[in-house]
Amino acid sequence: MYEKYYQEYCNEVHKTLGSYLFWKMIHNRAASEPELLSALNNTPTSWIIIQHALQVTLFMTLGRIFDGDGDAFSADDLLKCCIEEIDTFSKKSLRNRKIKDQNGDKPAWLEGYIADAYVPTPTDFQKLRGELTKHRKVFEQIYQPIRHKLFAHKDKEFIGKADQLWAETNIDQLEEIIWFLHDLKQTLFDTYVNGRAPLLQNSKPDVDFYESDYASLLDMVKGT
């Protein structure tokens, strides 16, 4: 189950990063490049809908990642799975994965690699759950109300008062949450694939992977 859960989590992080970085680029470039803003204004309805769709995707995906409903998959379910299937991270399991990667062969370096591998304990993953909880609390306090009252539902109380919900948001804070989710993804990858201790490394996503694609599209719209 771990591999299925991990892949699902990766998909959710990819959607989060993709929607956030595209929204941010459109906003920043339109504000700083008059030629692009003019080009976007040739088809304003399209770009208003695109930016709205990116916001909806971002907030709905974050909501799923931090979902506390026991019937819905969440990042915490992934970490609980790590604890429940702790043998998945044993040296025996790692050895079998490495042999499989080598098409059944046992390379000369394998035993030394396995000897140096870290074997995580349930406590290691509980610590990651604690870090996840810190970010979930920020999401639930500031961003979940936006998801619930503006995007998932249209709360009558906030019709014409959406600015009240956005007032507490902060780009740096939101980015910190998103960066953490990526760091968690990379940490679990390194533990499962490379036998490393599950310690957060402040790993940053490959922003260029997303931005190079988005920049090409906006350059075409701009006519450059």
C-alpha positions in Angstrom: 0.0 0.0 0.0 2.9 2.4 0.7 3.9 2.7 -3.0 0.3 3.5 -4.0 -0.1 6.0 -1.2 3.3 7.6 -2.0 2.5 7.9 -5.7 -0.9 9.5 -4.9 0.8 12.0 -2.6 3.3 12.8 -5.3 0.5 13.5 -7.7 -1.2 15.9 -5.2 2.1 17.7 -4.6 2.6 18.1 -8.3 -0.8 19.6 -8.7 -0.2 22.0 -5.8 3.2 23.2 -7.2 1.9 23.4 -10.7 -1.1 25.5 -10.0 0.6 27.8 -7.5 3.6 28.5 -9.7 1.5 29.1 -12.8 -0.8 31.5 -10.9 2.2 33.3 -9.4 3.9 33.7 -12.8 0.8 35.1 -14.6 0.3 37.6 -11.7 3.9 38.7 -11.5 4.6 38.9 -15.2 1.4 40.7 -16.0 2.2 43.3 -13.3 5.8 43.9 -14.6 5.4 43.5 -18.4 3.0 45.9 -20.1 3.2 44.1 -23.4 2.1 40.8 -21.8 -0.7 42.5 -19.9 -1.9 44.1 -23.1 -1.8 40.7 -24.8 -3.8 39.0 -21.9 -6.3 41.8 -22.2 -7.1 40.8 -25.7 -8.9 37.8 -24.3 -9.5 38.9 -20.7 -12.3 36.4 -19.9 -10.1 33.5 -20.7 -7.3 34.6 -18.4 -9.6 35.5 -15.6 -11.1 32.0 -15.7 -7.6 30.4 -16.0 -6.4 32.3 -12.9 -9.5 31.4 -11.0 -9.2 27.7 -12.0 -5.6 27.7 -10.8 -6.6 29.1 -7.4 -9.4 26.6 -7.1 -7.0 23.7 -8.0 -4.5 25.0 -5.4 -6.9 25.3 -2.5 -8.9 22.1 -3.3 -5.7 20.1 -3.6 -4.2 21.5 -0.4 -7.6 20.6 1.3 -7.2 17.0 0.2 -3.6 16.8 1.3 -4.5 18.0 4.8 -7.9 16.3 5.0 -8.8 14.9 8.4 -11.7 12.7 7.2 -10.8 9.1 7.9 -12.4 8.0 4.6 -10.3 10.3 2.5 -6.7 9.9 1.6 -4.3 12.5 3.1 -0.6 13.1 3.8 -1.1 11.9 7.3 -2.5 8.6 5.9 0.8 8.2 4.0 2.9 8.7 7.2 0.6 6.3 9.2 1.2 3.8 6.4 4.9 4.2 6.8 4.5 3.2 10.5 2.1 0.4 9.8 4.3 -1.0 7.1 7.6 -0.3 8.8 9.2 -3.5 7.4 8.9 -1.8 3.9 11.9 0.2 5.1 14.0 -2.7 6.4 17.4 -3.5 5.0 16.0 -6.8 3.6 13.3 -4.9 1.7 15.9 -2.3 0.5 18.2 -5.0 -0.7 15.4 -6.7 -2.6 14.5 -3.4 -4.3 18.1 -2.7 -5.3 18.4 -6.2 -6.7 15.2 -5.7 -8.7 16.6 -2.4 -10.0 19.6 -4.3 -11.2 17.5 -6.8 -13.1 18.1 -9.5 -10.5 21.9 -9.0 -10.3 23.8 -8.3 -7.1 26.4 -5.6 -7.8 29.6 -5.6 -5.8 28.7 -2.5 -4.0 25.4 -3.8 -2.7 26.3 -5.3 0.7 28.3 -2.2 1.7 25.4 0.0 0.6 23.0 -2.0 2.7 25.3 -2.1 5.7 25.4 1.7 5.7 21.6 2.1 5.1 19.5 3.7 7.9 16.6 1.6 9.2 13.8 4.0 10.3 11.7 3.4 13.3 8.0 4.4 13.9 9.3 7.3 16.0 11.0 8.7 12.9 7.7 8.9 11.1 5.9 10.2 14.1 8.2 13.2 14.1 7.3 13.8 10.5 3.7 13.6 11.5 4.4 16.3 14.0 5.9 18.6 11.4 2.9 17.9 9.1 0.6 18.9 11.9 2.3 22.3 12.3 1.6 23.1 8.7 -1.9 21.6 8.8 -2.8 23.9 11.7 -1.7 27.0 9.6 -3.7 25.7 6.7 -6.8 25.0 8.7 -6.7 28.4 10.5 -6.0 30.7 7.4 -6.5 28.8 4.1 -9.2 26.2 4.8 -11.9 28.9 5.4 -11.2 30.2 1.9 -11.5 26.7 0.5 -14.7 26.0 2.4 -16.4 29.4 2.1 -15.4 30.6 -1.4 -14.4 27.6 -3.5 -16.0 24.4 -2.3 -19.1 26.3 -1.2 -20.4 29.8 -1.6 -21.0 31.0 2.0 -23.7 33.6 1.9 -22.1 35.4 4.8 -19.1 36.3 2.7 -20.8 37.3 -0.6 -19.2 40.7 -1.3 -16.9 40.2 1.7 -14.3 37.8 0.3 -11.5 40.2 1.2 -12.1 39.4 4.9 -11.0 35.8 4.2 -8.0 36.8 2.1 -6.8 39.4 4.7 -4.8 36.9 6.8 -3.1 35.2 3.8 0.6 35.6 3.1 2.5 34.4 0.1 5.6 33.6 2.0 3.5 31.6 4.5 1.6 29.7 1.8 4.9 29.0 -0.1 6.4 27.6 3.1 3.5 25.1 3.3 3.9 24.1 -0.3 7.7 23.8 0.0 7.3 21.6 3.1 5.0 19.3 1.2 7.7 18.9 -1.5 10.4 18.4 1.2 8.3 15.6 2.8 7.9 13.9 -0.6 11.7 14.0 -1.3 12.5 12.9 2.3 10.3 9.8 1.9 11.8 9.1 -1.5 15.3 9.2 -0.1 14.4 6.9 2.8 12.6 4.3 0.6 14.9 4.3 -2.4 18.3 5.3 -0.9 18.1 4.0 2.7 18.6 7.4 4.3 17.2 8.7 7.6 13.8 10.3 7.2 14.9 13.8 8.2 13.6 16.9 6.4 16.4 18.5 4.4 14.7 21.8 3.4 14.6 20.4 -0.1 13.3 22.9 -2.7 11.3 21.9 -5.7 12.6 22.2 -9.2 10.8 25.5 -9.9 12.5 25.8 -13.4 10.8 22.6 -14.4 7.4 24.3 -14.1 8.4 27.9 -14.9 10.2 27.1 -18.2 7.0 25.6 -19.5 4.8 28.4 -18.3 7.2 31.1 -19.5 7.1 29.6 -23.0 3.3 29.8 -23.1 3.2 33.4 -21.9 5.9 34.4 -24.3 3.8 33.0 -27.1 0.8 34.9 -25.9 3.0 38.0 -25.7 4.2 37.4 -29.2 7.9 37.2 -28.5 
